[in-house]
């Protein structure tokens, strides 16, 4: 007997939803002859789980301890045929269609697949058969947190600056410092945008910088919850990276680069209690010889709605006293509608995004290099419609990126002095600017 089950979502071929939307679809069963079952159930679930293994030493004995945690966000069960009390139901041969509806909670975290944890949402159809193993058919869908950068924090529009310095060898052979300064024009971005960065390298040491390495990094923190012992582990994923230029010793150079934000989930700190996701832009100076490299970084926020070009300016004056209810009404009036399938549609200049897989998650979930983590077989409830491993889809925008960050006051003054002394200062768009 051949049984075919198809799970389709209405008007959503990508199977991607935002928190607060209503999930609607249909289940289509195709039978070539009559089938006896106790019931047919439809389960719509959403959960986050973490699990990892560490080696601990106690009483001079090394043992493995497993840490885990779980949070549930959606737990819906519907009987399409039969009930808990039914003993046997006959389903005639042919095509049977069942519609379903489920409200996705607004506070659901975004779908995520990592090495030590995951956030998954899925629909599962189970044919409960008498005296036989049940038959399961599953299709996963992606849920995204509505994170509008325009309403998250006004600091996301402000340029950010970070600097660090390092000396080599020790007294009396200590070198002059190698200083790195990193600047970005803003700290709020969406997938598809380029992050323009300005890097000023002041190498007063006698050790040359062989190469600059620019990276866009995801930082994931996993937590365990009772009944497991509380613990925390972290994961560092290089989402995108490329190689920069070299800087000789006893010289300064200013570089301008751009690094693209690929398909990736939004920043998440407060919606999920066991998985937190953060991002940062890093510049690593790889020096010659047996010396430690120098790294400078700036945290950035990834959202699902980009920053608009025009910021509403309020007139100066006394701020009227508003109570809590008035503030809540005002926020609801200005914030995007969480039930909308296109939360970015409030700005007509933003075109609809396309949906892509997170490439950095594809390799992480498939292989595990840590010998402490035993390889886990892929369970059937993580398969997509075509039978392959499940990969979430994230929106990728095709919008202009912000302009390059302006140089700092110190850099401007130094460049002006150098230009006055030597008007033929070397300027190369690809290699940077010698100072």
C-alpha positions in Angstrom: 0.0 0.0 0.0 1.4 3.4 -1.0 0.5 6.4 1.1 1.5 9.9 0.0 1.3 12.9 2.3 1.9 16.5 1.2 2.0 19.5 3.6 1.6 22.8 1.9 1.5 26.4 3.2 -1.0 28.9 1.7 0.5 31.7 -0.2 4.0 31.1 1.2 6.2 28.9 -1.0 9.3 29.6 1.1 7.6 28.5 4.3 9.0 31.6 6.1 6.9 33.5 8.7 7.3 36.3 11.2 6.2 36.2 14.8 2.5 37.2 15.1 1.5 35.8 11.7 -1.2 33.2 11.2 0.1 29.9 9.7 -2.4 28.4 7.3 -2.1 25.4 5.0 -3.4 22.0 4.0 -2.6 18.4 4.4 -3.2 16.2 1.3 -3.3 12.4 1.7 -3.3 10.1 -1.3 -4.3 6.4 -0.8 -4.3 3.7 -3.5 -6.7 1.6 -1.4 -8.6 1.5 1.9 -6.5 2.0 5.0 -7.3 1.3 8.7 -5.9 3.7 11.3 -6.7 4.6 14.9 -6.3 8.3 14.2 -4.5 10.9 12.1 -3.0 13.8 14.1 -1.4 17.1 13.1 1.2 18.4 15.5 2.6 21.9 15.0 5.6 22.5 17.3 8.2 25.1 18.0 11.0 24.7 20.5 14.6 25.5 21.3 17.0 22.9 22.6 20.7 22.8 23.5 22.9 19.8 24.2 26.7 19.3 24.5 29.2 17.1 26.3 32.1 18.1 28.4 34.9 16.1 30.2 35.1 16.7 33.9 37.6 15.3 36.4 36.4 14.2 39.8 38.4 12.1 42.3 41.1 11.7 39.7 38.6 10.2 37.3 37.7 11.7 34.0 34.1 11.3 32.9 31.7 12.8 30.4 28.9 15.0 31.5 26.0 16.0 29.3 24.4 19.4 29.6 21.1 20.2 28.0 18.1 22.6 28.0 14.8 23.1 26.3 12.1 25.7 25.8 8.8 25.3 24.0 7.0 28.0 22.1 4.3 26.3 20.0 2.5 23.0 21.0 -0.6 22.4 18.9 -2.2 19.0 18.3 -5.3 18.4 16.1 -7.0 15.2 15.2 -7.7 15.2 11.5 -9.3 11.7 11.7 -10.5 9.9 14.8 -9.8 10.9 18.4 -8.2 9.6 21.6 -11.0 7.3 22.2 -11.4 5.8 18.7 -10.2 2.3 18.2 -10.2 1.9 14.4 -11.2 4.2 11.5 -11.4 3.2 7.8 -10.1 5.7 5.3 -11.3 5.2 1.7 -8.9 5.2 -1.3 -8.5 8.5 -3.0 -7.4 12.0 -2.2 -8.2 13.5 1.2 -7.5 17.2 2.0 -7.5 18.7 5.5 -7.0 22.5 6.2 -5.2 23.8 9.3 -4.7 27.2 11.0 -2.2 28.1 13.7 -1.2 31.5 15.3 2.5 32.0 15.7 3.2 33.8 18.9 4.8 37.2 18.6 7.7 36.5 21.0 9.0 33.4 19.1 12.8 33.5 18.5 14.2 33.1 15.0 14.9 29.7 13.5 18.5 28.6 14.0 20.7 25.6 13.5 24.0 25.3 15.5 26.5 22.8 16.6 25.2 22.7 20.2 21.6 23.8 19.8 18.8 24.8 17.5 15.5 26.6 17.3 13.0 24.6 15.1 9.5 24.9 13.9 7.7 22.0 12.2 4.4 20.5 11.2 4.1 16.7 11.6 1.3 14.4 10.4 1.1 11.0 12.1 -0.9 8.0 11.0 -1.6 6.1 14.2 -1.9 2.5 13.1 -3.2 -0.4 15.3 -0.6 -3.0 16.1 1.9 -1.3 13.8 4.5 1.4 13.8 3.1 4.9 13.2 3.8 6.7 9.9 5.2 10.2 10.2 5.4 13.0 7.6 7.1 16.2 8.5 7.8 19.6 6.9 9.7 22.4 8.7 9.1 26.1 8.4 11.1 29.1 9.3 10.0 31.7 11.9 11.8 35.1 12.0 11.8 37.6 14.8 10.4 41.0 13.7 13.4 43.2 14.5 12.9 46.7 13.0 16.2 48.5 13.4 14.3 51.9 13.2 12.6 51.1 16.6 15.3 49.1 18.3 17.8 51.8 19.4 18.8 55.3 18.0 22.4 54.4 18.7 22.3 52.0 15.7 22.6 55.1 13.4 25.6 56.5 15.2 29.1 55.7 14.0 31.2 53.4 16.2 34.9 53.4 16.8 37.3 51.0 18.4 41.0 50.9 18.8 43.7 48.8 20.4 47.5 48.7 20.6 50.2 46.1 21.3 53.9 46.1 21.9 56.3 43.2 21.2 59.3 41.8 23.1 60.0 43.0 26.6 62.2 45.6 28.3 64.8 46.7 27.3 64.0 45.3 23.8 60.3 46.4 23.9 59.1 47.7 20.5 57.0 50.8 19.9 53.3 50.0 19.7 51.3 48.6 16.7 47.9 50.4 16.9 44.7 49.5 15.1 41.7 51.8 14.7 38.4 50.5 13.3 35.4 52.7 12.4 32.0 51.9 11.0 29.3 54.5 10.0 26.5 52.7 11.8 26.0 49.5 13.8 22.6 48.4 12.4 22.4 46.3 9.2 20.3 43.6 7.5 21.4 40.6 5.4 22.4 41.8 1.9 24.0 45.0 3.0 27.7 45.8 2.9 29.3 47.0 6.1 31.8 49.7 5.2 34.8 49.9 7.5 37.8 52.2 7.8 41.0 50.7 9.3 43.9 52.9 10.3 47.1 50.9 11.0 49.9 52.7 12.8 52.8 50.3 12.8 55.6 52.0 14.8 57.1 48.6 15.7 59.9 46.8 13.9 57.7 43.9 13.0 55.8 44.1 9.7 52.1 43.2 9.3 52.0 40.5 6.7 48.2 40.7 6.2 45.0 42.1 7.5 42.1 39.7 7.9 38.6 41.2 7.9 35.8 39.0 9.2 32.1 39.1 10.0 31.6 36.8 13.0 28.6 35.3 14.7 28.9 34.6 18.4 26.4 32.1 19.8 26.0 31.3 23.5 24.3 28.1 24.7 22.8 27.6 28.1 21.6 24.5 29.9 18.5 24.5 32.2 17.2 22.2 35.0 17.0 19.3 35.4 20.5 19.5 33.8 23.2 21.2 35.8 23.4 24.9 34.8 26.3 25.6 32.5 27.3 27.7 29.4 29.2 27.1 26.3 29.9 29.3 23.2 30.5 29.0 19.5 32.3 31.3 17.1 31.2 31.2 13.5 33.0 33.2 10.8 30.1 34.1 8.5 32.1 36.0 6.0 35.8 36.9 5.6 38.4 38.2 3.1 42.1 39.1 3.1 43.3 42.6 3.2 46.7 44.3 2.6 50.1 44.3 4.3 51.6 47.1 6.3 55.4 47.5 6.5 57.1 48.4 9.8 57.5 52.0 10.9 54.7 53.4 8.8 50.9 54.2 8.8 48.2 53.3 6.4 44.5 54.0 6.1 42.3 51.3 4.4 38.6 51.3 3.4 36.9 48.0 3.0 33.4 46.6 2.7 32.2 43.2 3.9 28.8 41.7 3.0 26.3 40.5 5.5 25.0 37.1 4.1 21.8 35.3 4.9 21.8 34.9 8.7 19.3 35.1 11.6 18.7 38.4 13.4 20.5 39.3 16.7 18.7 37.7 19.6 19.3 38.3 23.3 15.9 38.3 25.1 13.5 36.0 23.3 15.3 32.7 23.8 16.5 31.9 27.3 19.0 29.2 26.2 20.5 30.5 22.9 21.8 34.1 22.4 23.1 35.3 19.0 25.4 38.3 18.6 27.6 39.6 15.7 30.7 41.7 15.4 33.1 43.0 12.7 36.7 42.0 13.3 40.0 43.1 11.9 43.0 40.9 12.6 46.6 42.0 11.9 48.8 39.0 11.2 52.3 39.9 12.1 55.5 38.2 11.0 57.4 35.8 13.2 56.4 34.1 16.4 54.2 36.8 17.8 50.6 37.0 18.7 48.3 38.7 16.2 46.4 41.8 17.2 42.6 42.0 16.8 40.1 44.9 17.0 36.4 44.4 16.8 33.1 46.4 16.9 29.7 44.7 17.8 26.9 45.2 15.2 23.2 44.4 15.3 21.5 42.4 12.5 17.8 43.0 12.0 15.0 42.0 9.7 13.9 45.5 8.7 16.6 47.9 7.5 17.2 51.5 8.7 15.3 54.0 6.7 17.1 56.9 5.0 15.0 59.6 6.6 14.8 60.0 10.3 11.8 61.9 11.7 13.0 65.0 13.5 11.0 66.3 16.4 11.0 70.1 17.1 12.9 71.2 20.2 10.9 72.3 23.2 9.4 71.0 26.3 8.5 67.3 26.2 4.8 66.9 27.3 4.2 64.6 30.3 2.6 61.3 29.1 1.4 58.5 31.2 2.2 54.9 30.5 -1.0 54.2 28.5 -0.4 57.1 26.2 3.2 55.9 25.6 1.9 52.4 24.8 -0.7 53.8 22.3 2.0 56.0 20.6 4.3 53.0 20.3 1.6 50.9 18.8 0.8 53.7 16.3 4.4 54.1 15.1 5.7 50.5 15.3 5.3 48.1 12.3 2.3 45.7 12.3 3.6 42.4 13.7 0.9 40.5 11.8 2.1 41.8 8.4 3.9 39.3 6.2 6.1 42.2 5.0 7.1 44.3 8.0 9.5 46.4 5.8 6.6 47.5 3.5 6.1 50.6 5.7 8.9 52.1 3.6 8.1 52.1 -0.1 11.8 52.6 -1.0 12.6 49.1 0.4 12.1 46.3 -2.3 10.9 42.9 -1.2 13.8 40.6 -0.2 14.7 37.2 -1.6 15.1 34.2 0.7 18.4 32.3 0.9 19.9 29.5 3.0 22.4 30.3 5.7 25.6 28.8 4.2 27.5 28.9 7.5 24.9 26.8 9.2 25.0 24.1 6.5 28.5 22.9 7.3 28.1 23.3 11.0 25.1 21.1 11.4 26.5 18.4 9.1 30.0 17.9 10.7 31.3 18.1 14.2 35.1 18.2 14.7 35.0 18.0 18.5 35.7 14.5 19.7 33.6 15.1 22.8 30.4 15.5 20.7 29.3 12.1 19.5 27.8 12.2 16.0 24.0 12.3 16.1 21.9 10.7 13.3 19.5 13.1 11.6 16.1 12.4 13.0 13.2 12.2 10.6 11.5 15.3 12.1 14.3 17.6 10.9 13.8 16.7 7.2 12.5 19.2 4.7 9.9 18.5 2.0 12.4 17.0 -0.4 13.9 14.7 2.2 17.2 16.6 2.7 18.5 18.1 5.9 16.5 21.1 7.0 18.1 24.5 6.3 16.3 27.7 7.4 15.6 30.5 4.9 16.4 34.1 5.7 15.4 37.3 3.9 18.3 39.0 2.0 17.7 42.6 0.9 19.0 44.4 -2.2 19.3 47.9 -0.9 22.1 50.5 -0.9 24.7 50.2 1.8 25.6 53.1 4.0 28.5 55.3 3.0 32.0 54.8 4.2 32.8 56.1 7.7 34.5 59.5 7.9 38.0 59.5 9.2 38.6 60.5 12.8 39.8 64.0 13.8 43.3 62.6 14.5 43.4 61.0 11.0 42.2 64.1 9.3 44.8 66.4 11.0 47.6 63.9 10.2 46.6 63.6 6.6 46.4 67.4 6.2 49.9 67.8 7.7 51.3 65.1 5.5 49.6 66.5 2.4 51.1 69.9 3.2 54.6 68.5 3.6 54.3 66.1 0.6 51.6 67.0 -1.9 52.3 63.8 -3.9 50.9 61.6 -1.2 50.2 58.0 -2.4 46.4 57.4 -2.8 45.1 54.1 -4.1 41.4 53.1 -3.8 42.2 49.4 -3.7 45.3 49.4 -1.4 44.5 52.3 0.9 46.2 55.6 1.7 49.8 56.0 2.9 50.1 58.5 5.7 
